[in-house]
Amino acid sequence: MHPIFDLSSGERINHSGDVNIGNHCWLGQGAFIGNNVSIGDNSVIGAYAVVKSFPSNVVIGGNPTKQLKENITWEKRL
């Protein structure tokens, strides 16, 4: 992350934040995970979603992101 400063005060205006991604999460291609985001366990994130925080066991997608399904789980089959 590159710091951005206010010219008049010299104060940094873009502070970093934590990102927490739960266990067994499926992130679609190009999903954007910004700072201060928490994604619960067993969640599915759609391709190119701009993600905000969500609980466990959900499908989310879109821009802005919204919860599409709840009470889900998924498995990887080869």
PyMOL Python script that loads the backbone (N, CA, C, O; Angstrom):
from pymol import cmd

cmd.read_pdbstr("""\
ATOM      1  N   MET A   1       0.847  -1.176   0.000  1.00  0.00           N
ATOM      2  CA  MET A   1       0.000   0.000   0.000  1.00  0.00           C
ATOM      3  C   MET A   1       0.890   1.234   0.000  1.00  0.00           C
ATOM      4  O   MET A   1       1.864   1.308   0.748  1.00  0.00           O
ATOM      5  N   HIS A   2       0.558   2.174  -0.819  1.00  0.00           N
ATOM      6  CA  HIS A   2       1.315   3.414  -0.887  1.00  0.00           C
ATOM      7  C   HIS A   2       0.634   4.475  -0.042  1.00  0.00           C
ATOM      8  O   HIS A   2      -0.576   4.671  -0.161  1.00  0.00           O
ATOM      9  N   PRO A   3       1.386   5.166   0.810  1.00  0.00           N
ATOM     10  CA  PRO A   3       0.762   6.204   1.634  1.00  0.00           C
ATOM     11  C   PRO A   3       0.380   7.424   0.800  1.00  0.00           C
ATOM     12  O   PRO A   3       1.082   7.804  -0.137  1.00  0.00           O
ATOM     13  N   ILE A   4      -0.750   8.026   1.166  1.00  0.00           N
ATOM     14  CA  ILE A   4      -1.211   9.274   0.546  1.00  0.00           C
ATOM     15  C   ILE A   4      -1.323  10.302   1.667  1.00  0.00           C
ATOM     16  O   ILE A   4      -1.873  10.013   2.729  1.00  0.00           O
ATOM     17  N   PHE A   5      -0.795  11.508   1.423  1.00  0.00           N
ATOM     18  CA  PHE A   5      -0.738  12.540   2.445  1.00  0.00           C
ATOM     19  C   PHE A   5      -1.526  13.771   2.046  1.00  0.00           C
ATOM     20  O   PHE A   5      -1.601  14.113   0.866  1.00  0.00           O
ATOM     21  N   ASP A   6      -2.105  14.428   3.018  1.00  0.00           N
ATOM     22  CA  ASP A   6      -2.758  15.725   2.832  1.00  0.00           C
ATOM     23  C   ASP A   6      -1.652  16.767   2.722  1.00  0.00           C
ATOM     24  O   ASP A   6      -0.790  16.844   3.598  1.00  0.00           O
ATOM     25  N   LEU A   7      -1.662  17.576   1.650  1.00  0.00           N
ATOM     26  CA  LEU A   7      -0.602  18.556   1.434  1.00  0.00           C
ATOM     27  C   LEU A   7      -0.542  19.621   2.525  1.00  0.00           C
ATOM     28  O   LEU A   7       0.550  20.016   2.934  1.00  0.00           O
ATOM     29  N   SER A   8      -1.676  20.088   2.996  1.00  0.00           N
ATOM     30  CA  SER A   8      -1.664  21.184   3.970  1.00  0.00           C
ATOM     31  C   SER A   8      -1.248  20.732   5.364  1.00  0.00           C
ATOM     32  O   SER A   8      -0.566  21.480   6.066  1.00  0.00           O
ATOM     33  N   SER A   9      -1.635  19.536   5.784  1.00  0.00           N
ATOM     34  CA  SER A   9      -1.317  19.097   7.145  1.00  0.00           C
ATOM     35  C   SER A   9      -0.157  18.110   7.210  1.00  0.00           C
ATOM     36  O   SER A   9       0.454  17.944   8.266  1.00  0.00           O
ATOM     37  N   GLY A  10       0.152  17.456   6.099  1.00  0.00           N
ATOM     38  CA  GLY A  10       1.185  16.432   6.094  1.00  0.00           C
ATOM     39  C   GLY A  10       0.723  15.109   6.690  1.00  0.00           C
ATOM     40  O   GLY A  10       1.516  14.173   6.798  1.00  0.00           O
ATOM     41  N   GLU A  11      -0.551  15.016   7.080  1.00  0.00           N
ATOM     42  CA  GLU A  11      -1.099  13.809   7.692  1.00  0.00           C
ATOM     43  C   GLU A  11      -1.413  12.748   6.640  1.00  0.00           C
ATOM     44  O   GLU A  11      -1.881  13.056   5.544  1.00  0.00           O
ATOM     45  N   ARG A  12      -1.150  11.510   6.993  1.00  0.00           N
ATOM     46  CA  ARG A  12      -1.518  10.405   6.110  1.00  0.00           C
ATOM     47  C   ARG A  12      -3.036  10.258   6.112  1.00  0.00           C
ATOM     48  O   ARG A  12      -3.660  10.315   7.172  1.00  0.00           O
ATOM     49  N   ILE A  13      -3.639  10.068   4.934  1.00  0.00           N
ATOM     50  CA  ILE A  13      -5.099   9.995   4.832  1.00  0.00           C
ATOM     51  C   ILE A  13      -5.608   8.620   4.417  1.00  0.00           C
ATOM     52  O   ILE A  13      -6.819   8.399   4.410  1.00  0.00           O
ATOM     53  N   ASN A  14      -4.736   7.705   4.076  1.00  0.00           N
ATOM     54  CA  ASN A  14      -5.174   6.336   3.715  1.00  0.00           C
ATOM     55  C   ASN A  14      -4.483   5.334   4.629  1.00  0.00           C
ATOM     56  O   ASN A  14      -3.396   4.846   4.319  1.00  0.00           O
ATOM     57  N   HIS A  15      -5.101   5.038   5.724  1.00  0.00           N
ATOM     58  CA  HIS A  15      -4.519   4.124   6.698  1.00  0.00           C
ATOM     59  C   HIS A  15      -4.842   2.675   6.342  1.00  0.00           C
ATOM     60  O   HIS A  15      -5.915   2.376   5.817  1.00  0.00           O
ATOM     61  N   SER A  16      -3.905   1.787   6.634  1.00  0.00           N
ATOM     62  CA  SER A  16      -4.110   0.370   6.345  1.00  0.00           C
ATOM     63  C   SER A  16      -5.022  -0.252   7.388  1.00  0.00           C
ATOM     64  O   SER A  16      -5.259   0.326   8.449  1.00  0.00           O
ATOM     65  N   GLY A  17      -5.535  -1.443   7.074  1.00  0.00           N
ATOM     66  CA  GLY A  17      -6.409  -2.168   7.993  1.00  0.00           C
ATOM     67  C   GLY A  17      -6.254  -3.658   7.800  1.00  0.00           C
ATOM     68  O   GLY A  17      -5.682  -4.107   6.807  1.00  0.00           O
ATOM     69  N   ASP A  18      -6.759  -4.423   8.743  1.00  0.00           N
ATOM     70  CA  ASP A  18      -6.646  -5.873   8.701  1.00  0.00           C
ATOM     71  C   ASP A  18      -7.566  -6.493   7.657  1.00  0.00           C
ATOM     72  O   ASP A  18      -8.632  -5.960   7.350  1.00  0.00           O
ATOM     73  N   VAL A  19      -7.133  -7.632   7.116  1.00  0.00           N
ATOM     74  CA  VAL A  19      -7.941  -8.453   6.221  1.00  0.00           C
ATOM     75  C   VAL A  19      -7.970  -9.853   6.830  1.00  0.00           C
ATOM     76  O   VAL A  19      -6.920 -10.442   7.089  1.00  0.00           O
ATOM     77  N   ASN A  20      -9.161 -10.379   7.056  1.00  0.00           N
ATOM     78  CA  ASN A  20      -9.321 -11.718   7.619  1.00  0.00           C
ATOM     79  C   ASN A  20     -10.185 -12.557   6.683  1.00  0.00           C
ATOM     80  O   ASN A  20     -11.352 -12.246   6.447  1.00  0.00           O
ATOM     81  N   ILE A  21      -9.594 -13.620   6.157  1.00  0.00           N
ATOM     82  CA  ILE A  21     -10.326 -14.537   5.280  1.00  0.00           C
ATOM     83  C   ILE A  21     -10.411 -15.866   6.013  1.00  0.00           C
ATOM     84  O   ILE A  21      -9.390 -16.447   6.382  1.00  0.00           O
ATOM     85  N   GLY A  22     -11.638 -16.347   6.224  1.00  0.00           N
ATOM     86  CA  GLY A  22     -11.865 -17.573   6.988  1.00  0.00           C
ATOM     87  C   GLY A  22     -11.340 -18.811   6.288  1.00  0.00           C
ATOM     88  O   GLY A  22     -10.783 -18.742   5.193  1.00  0.00           O
ATOM     89  N   ASN A  23     -11.529 -19.938   6.942  1.00  0.00           N
ATOM     90  CA  ASN A  23     -11.118 -21.233   6.403  1.00  0.00           C
ATOM     91  C   ASN A  23     -12.088 -21.688   5.316  1.00  0.00           C
ATOM     92  O   ASN A  23     -13.287 -21.418   5.384  1.00  0.00           O
ATOM     93  N   HIS A  24     -11.550 -22.383   4.313  1.00  0.00           N
ATOM     94  CA  HIS A  24     -12.352 -23.020   3.261  1.00  0.00           C
ATOM     95  C   HIS A  24     -13.215 -21.991   2.517  1.00  0.00           C
ATOM     96  O   HIS A  24     -14.425 -22.166   2.370  1.00  0.00           O
ATOM     97  N   CYS A  25     -12.569 -20.918   2.053  1.00  0.00           N
ATOM     98  CA  CYS A  25     -13.257 -19.890   1.268  1.00  0.00           C
ATOM     99  C   CYS A  25     -12.855 -20.003  -0.190  1.00  0.00           C
ATOM    100  O   CYS A  25     -11.707 -20.317  -0.503  1.00  0.00           O
ATOM    101  N   TRP A  26     -13.792 -19.749  -1.070  1.00  0.00           N
ATOM    102  CA  TRP A  26     -13.579 -19.818  -2.514  1.00  0.00           C
ATOM    103  C   TRP A  26     -13.703 -18.400  -3.028  1.00  0.00           C
ATOM    104  O   TRP A  26     -14.785 -17.815  -2.989  1.00  0.00           O
ATOM    105  N   LEU A  27     -12.585 -17.834  -3.517  1.00  0.00           N
ATOM    106  CA  LEU A  27     -12.573 -16.478  -4.047  1.00  0.00           C
ATOM    107  C   LEU A  27     -12.515 -16.538  -5.560  1.00  0.00           C
ATOM    108  O   LEU A  27     -11.574 -17.092  -6.129  1.00  0.00           O
ATOM    109  N   GLY A  28     -13.526 -15.965  -6.217  1.00  0.00           N
ATOM    110  CA  GLY A  28     -13.573 -15.948  -7.667  1.00  0.00           C
ATOM    111  C   GLY A  28     -12.486 -15.063  -8.254  1.00  0.00           C
ATOM    112  O   GLY A  28     -11.936 -14.197  -7.575  1.00  0.00           O
ATOM    113  N   GLN A  29     -12.190 -15.292  -9.515  1.00  0.00           N
ATOM    114  CA  GLN A  29     -11.153 -14.545 -10.217  1.00  0.00           C
ATOM    115  C   GLN A  29     -11.400 -13.049 -10.117  1.00  0.00           C
ATOM    116  O   GLN A  29     -12.523 -12.588 -10.324  1.00  0.00           O
ATOM    117  N   GLY A  30     -10.364 -12.293  -9.801  1.00  0.00           N
ATOM    118  CA  GLY A  30     -10.428 -10.842  -9.808  1.00  0.00           C
ATOM    119  C   GLY A  30     -11.193 -10.222  -8.643  1.00  0.00           C
ATOM    120  O   GLY A  30     -11.452  -9.018  -8.652  1.00  0.00           O
ATOM    121  N   ALA A  31     -11.556 -11.017  -7.647  1.00  0.00           N
ATOM    122  CA  ALA A  31     -12.255 -10.455  -6.493  1.00  0.00           C
ATOM    123  C   ALA A  31     -11.328  -9.456  -5.804  1.00  0.00           C
ATOM    124  O   ALA A  31     -10.145  -9.739  -5.615  1.00  0.00           O
ATOM    125  N   PHE A  32     -11.850  -8.305  -5.432  1.00  0.00           N
ATOM    126  CA  PHE A  32     -11.064  -7.267  -4.771  1.00  0.00           C
ATOM    127  C   PHE A  32     -11.362  -7.288  -3.286  1.00  0.00           C
ATOM    128  O   PHE A  32     -12.496  -7.066  -2.862  1.00  0.00           O
ATOM    129  N   ILE A  33     -10.333  -7.557  -2.502  1.00  0.00           N
ATOM    130  CA  ILE A  33     -10.450  -7.589  -1.048  1.00  0.00           C
ATOM    131  C   ILE A  33      -9.672  -6.385  -0.516  1.00  0.00           C
ATOM    132  O   ILE A  33      -8.441  -6.394  -0.506  1.00  0.00           O
ATOM    133  N   GLY A  34     -10.387  -5.354  -0.077  1.00  0.00           N
ATOM    134  CA  GLY A  34      -9.742  -4.157   0.455  1.00  0.00           C
ATOM    135  C   GLY A  34      -9.375  -4.334   1.917  1.00  0.00           C
ATOM    136  O   GLY A  34      -9.437  -5.440   2.453  1.00  0.00           O
ATOM    137  N   ASN A  35      -8.989  -3.228   2.566  1.00  0.00           N
ATOM    138  CA  ASN A  35      -8.635  -3.324   3.978  1.00  0.00           C
ATOM    139  C   ASN A  35      -9.881  -3.274   4.854  1.00  0.00           C
ATOM    140  O   ASN A  35     -10.956  -2.862   4.417  1.00  0.00           O
ATOM    141  N   ASN A  36      -9.708  -3.705   6.106  1.00  0.00           N
ATOM    142  CA  ASN A  36     -10.799  -3.771   7.087  1.00  0.00           C
ATOM    143  C   ASN A  36     -11.938  -4.688   6.644  1.00  0.00           C
ATOM    144  O   ASN A  36     -13.109  -4.383   6.869  1.00  0.00           O
ATOM    145  N   VAL A  37     -11.590  -5.817   6.010  1.00  0.00           N
ATOM    146  CA  VAL A  37     -12.579  -6.777   5.520  1.00  0.00           C
ATOM    147  C   VAL A  37     -12.422  -8.093   6.280  1.00  0.00           C
ATOM    148  O   VAL A  37     -11.307  -8.526   6.568  1.00  0.00           O
ATOM    149  N   SER A  38     -13.543  -8.715   6.597  1.00  0.00           N
ATOM    150  CA  SER A  38     -13.560 -10.025   7.234  1.00  0.00           C
ATOM    151  C   SER A  38     -14.562 -10.908   6.496  1.00  0.00           C
ATOM    152  O   SER A  38     -15.726 -10.541   6.339  1.00  0.00           O
ATOM    153  N   ILE A  39     -14.100 -12.072   6.045  1.00  0.00           N
ATOM    154  CA  ILE A  39     -14.940 -13.027   5.328  1.00  0.00           C
ATOM    155  C   ILE A  39     -15.002 -14.295   6.170  1.00  0.00           C
ATOM    156  O   ILE A  39     -13.967 -14.859   6.526  1.00  0.00           O
ATOM    157  N   GLY A  40     -16.220 -14.746   6.490  1.00  0.00           N
ATOM    158  CA  GLY A  40     -16.401 -15.923   7.335  1.00  0.00           C
ATOM    159  C   GLY A  40     -16.045 -17.220   6.634  1.00  0.00           C
ATOM    160  O   GLY A  40     -15.916 -17.266   5.410  1.00  0.00           O
ATOM    161  N   ASP A  41     -15.887 -18.276   7.424  1.00  0.00           N
ATOM    162  CA  ASP A  41     -15.564 -19.612   6.923  1.00  0.00           C
ATOM    163  C   ASP A  41     -16.594 -20.100   5.905  1.00  0.00           C
ATOM    164  O   ASP A  41     -17.754 -19.691   5.934  1.00  0.00           O
ATOM    165  N   ASN A  42     -16.150 -20.983   5.002  1.00  0.00           N
ATOM    166  CA  ASN A  42     -17.010 -21.691   4.041  1.00  0.00           C
ATOM    167  C   ASN A  42     -17.784 -20.771   3.107  1.00  0.00           C
ATOM    168  O   ASN A  42     -18.867 -21.129   2.645  1.00  0.00           O
ATOM    169  N   SER A  43     -17.248 -19.603   2.829  1.00  0.00           N
ATOM    170  CA  SER A  43     -17.962 -18.652   1.978  1.00  0.00           C
ATOM    171  C   SER A  43     -17.461 -18.701   0.544  1.00  0.00           C
ATOM    172  O   SER A  43     -16.327 -19.107   0.288  1.00  0.00           O
ATOM    173  N   VAL A  44     -18.309 -18.288  -0.384  1.00  0.00           N
ATOM    174  CA  VAL A  44     -17.994 -18.238  -1.807  1.00  0.00           C
ATOM    175  C   VAL A  44     -18.112 -16.789  -2.255  1.00  0.00           C
ATOM    176  O   VAL A  44     -19.145 -16.153  -2.045  1.00  0.00           O
ATOM    177  N   ILE A  45     -17.048 -16.262  -2.878  1.00  0.00           N
ATOM    178  CA  ILE A  45     -17.002 -14.878  -3.342  1.00  0.00           C
ATOM    179  C   ILE A  45     -17.003 -14.901  -4.867  1.00  0.00           C
ATOM    180  O   ILE A  45     -16.142 -15.533  -5.479  1.00  0.00           O
ATOM    181  N   GLY A  46     -17.966 -14.216  -5.485  1.00  0.00           N
ATOM    182  CA  GLY A  46     -18.084 -14.200  -6.934  1.00  0.00           C
ATOM    183  C   GLY A  46     -16.931 -13.496  -7.624  1.00  0.00           C
ATOM    184  O   GLY A  46     -16.245 -12.672  -7.020  1.00  0.00           O
ATOM    185  N   ALA A  47     -16.719 -13.826  -8.898  1.00  0.00           N
ATOM    186  CA  ALA A  47     -15.674 -13.205  -9.701  1.00  0.00           C
ATOM    187  C   ALA A  47     -15.880 -11.701  -9.779  1.00  0.00           C
ATOM    188  O   ALA A  47     -17.000 -11.224  -9.958  1.00  0.00           O
ATOM    189  N   TYR A  48     -14.804 -10.970  -9.644  1.00  0.00           N
ATOM    190  CA  TYR A  48     -14.746  -9.511  -9.769  1.00  0.00           C
ATOM    191  C   TYR A  48     -15.580  -8.763  -8.734  1.00  0.00           C
ATOM    192  O   TYR A  48     -15.876  -7.582  -8.910  1.00  0.00           O
ATOM    193  N   ALA A  49     -15.959  -9.448  -7.657  1.00  0.00           N
ATOM    194  CA  ALA A  49     -16.704  -8.786  -6.582  1.00  0.00           C
ATOM    195  C   ALA A  49     -15.781  -7.812  -5.850  1.00  0.00           C
ATOM    196  O   ALA A  49     -14.595  -8.085  -5.666  1.00  0.00           O
ATOM    197  N   VAL A  50     -16.331  -6.694  -5.445  1.00  0.00           N
ATOM    198  CA  VAL A  50     -15.628  -5.745  -4.580  1.00  0.00           C
ATOM    199  C   VAL A  50     -16.153  -6.026  -3.177  1.00  0.00           C
ATOM    200  O   VAL A  50     -17.282  -5.663  -2.847  1.00  0.00           O
ATOM    201  N   VAL A  51     -15.334  -6.673  -2.356  1.00  0.00           N
ATOM    202  CA  VAL A  51     -15.800  -7.328  -1.139  1.00  0.00           C
ATOM    203  C   VAL A  51     -15.780  -6.408   0.077  1.00  0.00           C
ATOM    204  O   VAL A  51     -14.831  -5.661   0.312  1.00  0.00           O
ATOM    205  N   LYS A  52     -16.878  -6.497   0.844  1.00  0.00           N
ATOM    206  CA  LYS A  52     -16.931  -5.931   2.189  1.00  0.00           C
ATOM    207  C   LYS A  52     -17.114  -7.101   3.140  1.00  0.00           C
ATOM    208  O   LYS A  52     -17.158  -8.243   2.683  1.00  0.00           O
ATOM    209  N   SER A  53     -17.220  -6.872   4.424  1.00  0.00           N
ATOM    210  CA  SER A  53     -17.285  -7.960   5.401  1.00  0.00           C
ATOM    211  C   SER A  53     -18.613  -8.717   5.352  1.00  0.00           C
ATOM    212  O   SER A  53     -19.681  -8.129   5.180  1.00  0.00           O
ATOM    213  N   PHE A  54     -18.511 -10.055   5.509  1.00  0.00           N
ATOM    214  CA  PHE A  54     -19.680 -10.928   5.521  1.00  0.00           C
ATOM    215  C   PHE A  54     -19.467 -12.064   6.502  1.00  0.00           C
ATOM    216  O   PHE A  54     -18.326 -12.393   6.826  1.00  0.00           O
ATOM    217  N   PRO A  55     -20.563 -12.679   6.990  1.00  0.00           N
ATOM    218  CA  PRO A  55     -20.445 -13.798   7.930  1.00  0.00           C
ATOM    219  C   PRO A  55     -20.065 -15.096   7.214  1.00  0.00           C
ATOM    220  O   PRO A  55     -19.797 -15.099   6.013  1.00  0.00           O
ATOM    221  N   SER A  56     -20.048 -16.175   7.956  1.00  0.00           N
ATOM    222  CA  SER A  56     -19.730 -17.503   7.409  1.00  0.00           C
ATOM    223  C   SER A  56     -20.892 -18.078   6.598  1.00  0.00           C
ATOM    224  O   SER A  56     -22.043 -17.670   6.754  1.00  0.00           O
ATOM    225  N   ASN A  57     -20.558 -19.035   5.728  1.00  0.00           N
ATOM    226  CA  ASN A  57     -21.521 -19.853   4.986  1.00  0.00           C
ATOM    227  C   ASN A  57     -22.458 -19.047   4.092  1.00  0.00           C
ATOM    228  O   ASN A  57     -23.670 -19.262   4.090  1.00  0.00           O
ATOM    229  N   VAL A  58     -21.881 -18.115   3.330  1.00  0.00           N
ATOM    230  CA  VAL A  58     -22.683 -17.300   2.418  1.00  0.00           C
ATOM    231  C   VAL A  58     -22.059 -17.291   1.024  1.00  0.00           C
ATOM    232  O   VAL A  58     -20.866 -17.551   0.866  1.00  0.00           O
ATOM    233  N   VAL A  59     -22.880 -16.989   0.013  1.00  0.00           N
ATOM    234  CA  VAL A  59     -22.413 -16.682  -1.333  1.00  0.00           C
ATOM    235  C   VAL A  59     -22.614 -15.182  -1.503  1.00  0.00           C
ATOM    236  O   VAL A  59     -23.705 -14.662  -1.271  1.00  0.00           O
ATOM    237  N   ILE A  60     -21.543 -14.490  -1.913  1.00  0.00           N
ATOM    238  CA  ILE A  60     -21.654 -13.052  -2.142  1.00  0.00           C
ATOM    239  C   ILE A  60     -21.117 -12.713  -3.522  1.00  0.00           C
ATOM    240  O   ILE A  60     -20.286 -13.438  -4.070  1.00  0.00           O
ATOM    241  N   GLY A  61     -21.591 -11.618  -4.076  1.00  0.00           N
ATOM    242  CA  GLY A  61     -21.115 -11.192  -5.382  1.00  0.00           C
ATOM    243  C   GLY A  61     -21.606  -9.813  -5.717  1.00  0.00           C
ATOM    244  O   GLY A  61     -22.454  -9.252  -5.022  1.00  0.00           O
ATOM    245  N   GLY A  62     -21.068  -9.267  -6.791  1.00  0.00           N
ATOM    246  CA  GLY A  62     -21.505  -7.978  -7.297  1.00  0.00           C
ATOM    247  C   GLY A  62     -20.614  -6.826  -6.901  1.00  0.00           C
ATOM    248  O   GLY A  62     -19.611  -6.982  -6.205  1.00  0.00           O
ATOM    249  N   ASN A  63     -21.022  -5.652  -7.377  1.00  0.00           N
ATOM    250  CA  ASN A  63     -20.301  -4.418  -7.084  1.00  0.00           C
ATOM    251  C   ASN A  63     -21.318  -3.295  -7.004  1.00  0.00           C
ATOM    252  O   ASN A  63     -21.740  -2.793  -8.047  1.00  0.00           O
ATOM    253  N   PRO A  64     -21.733  -2.876  -5.814  1.00  0.00           N
ATOM    254  CA  PRO A  64     -21.207  -3.301  -4.521  1.00  0.00           C
ATOM    255  C   PRO A  64     -21.671  -4.718  -4.184  1.00  0.00           C
ATOM    256  O   PRO A  64     -22.698  -5.187  -4.675  1.00  0.00           O
ATOM    257  N   THR A  65     -20.900  -5.378  -3.348  1.00  0.00           N
ATOM    258  CA  THR A  65     -21.172  -6.761  -2.984  1.00  0.00           C
ATOM    259  C   THR A  65     -22.441  -6.883  -2.158  1.00  0.00           C
ATOM    260  O   THR A  65     -22.723  -6.053  -1.294  1.00  0.00           O
ATOM    261  N   LYS A  66     -23.205  -7.943  -2.443  1.00  0.00           N
ATOM    262  CA  LYS A  66     -24.377  -8.244  -1.616  1.00  0.00           C
ATOM    263  C   LYS A  66     -24.432  -9.744  -1.382  1.00  0.00           C
ATOM    264  O   LYS A  66     -23.873 -10.531  -2.145  1.00  0.00           O
ATOM    265  N   GLN A  67     -25.105 -10.117  -0.330  1.00  0.00           N
ATOM    266  CA  GLN A  67     -25.275 -11.528   0.002  1.00  0.00           C
ATOM    267  C   GLN A  67     -26.329 -12.123  -0.913  1.00  0.00           C
ATOM    268  O   GLN A  67     -27.461 -11.643  -0.958  1.00  0.00           O
ATOM    269  N   LEU A  68     -25.958 -13.173  -1.646  1.00  0.00           N
ATOM    270  CA  LEU A  68     -26.860 -13.806  -2.609  1.00  0.00           C
ATOM    271  C   LEU A  68     -27.540 -15.046  -2.031  1.00  0.00           C
ATOM    272  O   LEU A  68     -28.700 -15.322  -2.337  1.00  0.00           O
ATOM    273  N   LYS A  69     -26.820 -15.788  -1.200  1.00  0.00           N
ATOM    274  CA  LYS A  69     -27.340 -17.000  -0.551  1.00  0.00           C
ATOM    275  C   LYS A  69     -26.740 -17.086   0.848  1.00  0.00           C
ATOM    276  O   LYS A  69     -25.669 -16.539   1.110  1.00  0.00           O
ATOM    277  N   GLU A  70     -27.445 -17.783   1.749  1.00  0.00           N
ATOM    278  CA  GLU A  70     -26.912 -18.021   3.082  1.00  0.00           C
ATOM    279  C   GLU A  70     -27.081 -19.491   3.440  1.00  0.00           C
ATOM    280  O   GLU A  70     -27.798 -20.227   2.761  1.00  0.00           O
ATOM    281  N   ASN A  71     -26.420 -19.908   4.504  1.00  0.00           N
ATOM    282  CA  ASN A  71     -26.509 -21.278   4.989  1.00  0.00           C
ATOM    283  C   ASN A  71     -26.041 -22.283   3.927  1.00  0.00           C
ATOM    284  O   ASN A  71     -26.722 -23.271   3.654  1.00  0.00           O
ATOM    285  N   ILE A  72     -24.852 -22.010   3.326  1.00  0.00           N
ATOM    286  CA  ILE A  72     -24.304 -22.889   2.284  1.00  0.00           C
ATOM    287  C   ILE A  72     -22.987 -23.496   2.751  1.00  0.00           C
ATOM    288  O   ILE A  72     -22.394 -23.046   3.732  1.00  0.00           O
ATOM    289  N   THR A  73     -22.546 -24.506   2.047  1.00  0.00           N
ATOM    290  CA  THR A  73     -21.191 -25.014   2.139  1.00  0.00           C
ATOM    291  C   THR A  73     -20.805 -25.480   0.743  1.00  0.00           C
ATOM    292  O   THR A  73     -21.658 -25.535  -0.143  1.00  0.00           O
ATOM    293  N   TRP A  74     -19.552 -25.812   0.533  1.00  0.00           N
ATOM    294  CA  TRP A  74     -19.108 -26.256  -0.784  1.00  0.00           C
ATOM    295  C   TRP A  74     -17.972 -27.254  -0.622  1.00  0.00           C
ATOM    296  O   TRP A  74     -17.370 -27.348   0.448  1.00  0.00           O
ATOM    297  N   GLU A  75     -17.678 -28.002  -1.689  1.00  0.00           N
ATOM    298  CA  GLU A  75     -16.562 -28.937  -1.655  1.00  0.00           C
ATOM    299  C   GLU A  75     -15.854 -28.919  -2.993  1.00  0.00           C
ATOM    300  O   GLU A  75     -16.440 -28.589  -4.024  1.00  0.00           O
ATOM    301  N   LYS A  76     -14.599 -29.274  -2.956  1.00  0.00           N
ATOM    302  CA  LYS A  76     -13.793 -29.331  -4.169  1.00  0.00           C
ATOM    303  C   LYS A  76     -13.804 -30.767  -4.683  1.00  0.00           C
ATOM    304  O   LYS A  76     -13.352 -31.684  -3.998  1.00  0.00           O
ATOM    305  N   ARG A  77     -14.318 -30.952  -5.879  1.00  0.00           N
ATOM    306  CA  ARG A  77     -14.318 -32.287  -6.512  1.00  0.00           C
ATOM    307  C   ARG A  77     -13.370 -32.275  -7.688  1.00  0.00           C
ATOM    308  O   ARG A  77     -13.375 -31.352  -8.503  1.00  0.00           O
ATOM    309  N   LEU A  78     -12.570 -33.297  -7.763  1.00  0.00           N
ATOM    310  CA  LEU A  78     -11.615 -33.405  -8.872  1.00  0.00           C
ATOM    311  C   LEU A  78     -12.056 -34.434  -9.854  1.00  0.00           C
ATOM    312  O   LEU A  78     -11.377 -34.664 -10.855  1.00  0.00           O
TER     313      LEU A  78
END
""", "prot")
cmd.dss("prot")
cmd.show_as("cartoon", "prot")
cmd.util.cbc("prot")
cmd.orient("prot")
